[in-house]
Amino acid sequence: MTVFGTADRLAGFGGVAPVPRDSGKLSGNLRRPQRYNRRLQRVFYTSALFSIRHCEESRRFYDRKRAEGKRHTQAVLALARRRVNVLWALLRDGRRYEPAPPARAAA
């Protein structure tokens, strides 16, 4: 955790988040990193793909991104980034992931 410091840096290292390419005069210039850990990116991407199939919340997020006009790969990378944030929070707080129980319909 101390190597990266934030979830943003972990996501940038894994290639699922844009990194700043600012010069001295320009700011806000975000691009995909040229150097990133491809194995880690594959883990994040594959995790997102499987979660689309098996997790309703992930599927809803993916469908929302597709409805916004994102291509399949862009939507999966957005979900992967979201999952990195959740993973970071779990590691930071020392907790395990516990999916929320399905909501029951009121009788």
Secondary structure, 3 states (H helix, E strand, C coil): CCCCCCHHHHHHHCCCCCEECCCCCCCCCEECCCCCCHHHHHHHHHHHHHHHHHCHHHHHHHHHHHHCCCCHHHHHHHHHHHHHHHHHHHHHHCCCCCCCCCCCCCC
